[in-house]
Amino acid sequence: MAGLVVHTLPGCSASVADTLNGFAGVEVHQADPTGKLVVTVEEQAGEKTMIDTISRINQTQGVMSAALVYSHQGTED
């Protein structure tokens, strides 16, 4: 699991949030009126999609940047 802060262009936070919520394993938890989104990215055990998903977020229209602020890799018990 990774936690990101995504900065959007002014006026784009709602459309970016809608787009990101459509990505597999991505959830927007909060949107700030100044264009900051709190986002988590999850991947299933054995997948190697985290970096690709974060890159895809950075390439989304209306996104200025996506900063990784938390990362956790656990093992299944």
MOGIJO-V323854 format. One record per pair of residues at least 12 apart in sequence whose C-alpha atoms are under 10 Angstrom apart, sorted by the first residue. I is the first residue (numbers start at 1). J is the second residue. If there is no record, write none. Layout:
((I/J) (I/J))
This chain:
((1/25) (1/26) (1/40) (1/41) (1/42) (1/43) (1/44) (1/50) (1/70) (1/71) (1/72) (1/73) (1/74) (2/26) (2/39) (2/40) (2/41) (2/42) (2/43) (2/50) (2/51) (2/54) (2/68) (2/69) (2/70) (2/71) (2/72) (2/73) (3/26) (3/27) (3/38) (3/39) (3/40) (3/41) (3/42) (3/66) (3/67) (3/68) (3/69) (3/70) (3/71) (3/72) (4/28) (4/36) (4/37) (4/38) (4/39) (4/40) (4/41) (4/54) (4/57) (4/65) (4/66) (4/67) (4/68) (4/69) (4/70) (4/71) (5/28) (5/30) (5/31) (5/36) (5/37) (5/38) (5/39) (5/40) (5/65) (5/66) (5/67) (5/68) (5/69) (5/70) (6/28) (6/31) (6/35) (6/36) (6/37) (6/38) (6/39) (6/57) (6/58) (6/63) (6/64) (6/65) (6/66) (6/67) (6/68) (7/31) (7/32) (7/34) (7/35) (7/36) (7/37) (7/38) (7/58) (7/62) (7/63) (7/64) (7/65) (7/66) (7/67) (8/34) (8/35) (8/36) (8/37) (8/58) (8/60) (8/61) (8/62) (8/63) (8/64) (8/65) (8/66) (9/34) (9/35) (9/36) (9/61) (9/62) (9/63) (9/64) (9/65) (10/33) (10/34) (10/35) (10/36) (10/62) (10/63) (10/64) (11/33) (11/34) (11/35) (11/62) (12/33) (12/34) (12/35) (12/61) (12/62) (12/63) (13/31) (13/32) (13/33) (13/34) (13/35) (13/36) (13/37) (13/62) (13/63) (14/31) (14/32) (14/33) (14/35) (14/37) (14/62) (15/61) (15/62) (16/28) (16/31) (16/35) (16/37) (16/57) (16/60) (16/61) (16/62) (16/63) (17/29) (17/30) (17/31) (17/36) (17/37) (17/38) (17/39) (17/62) (17/63) (19/57) (19/60) (19/61) (20/39) (20/41) (20/53) (20/56) (20/57) (20/60) (21/39) (21/40) (23/41) (23/53) (23/56) (23/57) (24/41) (24/42) (24/43) (24/49) (24/53) (25/40) (25/41) (25/42) (25/43) (25/44) (25/49) (25/50) (25/53) (26/39) (26/40) (26/41) (26/42) (26/43) (26/53) (26/54) (26/57) (27/39) (27/40) (27/41) (27/42) (28/40) (28/41) (35/62) (35/63) (35/64) (36/63) (36/64) (36/65) (36/66) (37/66) (38/66) (38/69) (39/66) (39/67) (39/68) (39/69) (40/54) (40/68) (40/69) (40/70) (40/71) (41/53) (41/54) (41/71) (42/71) (42/72) (42/73) (43/73) (45/73) (45/74) (45/75) (45/76) (54/66) (54/67) (54/68))
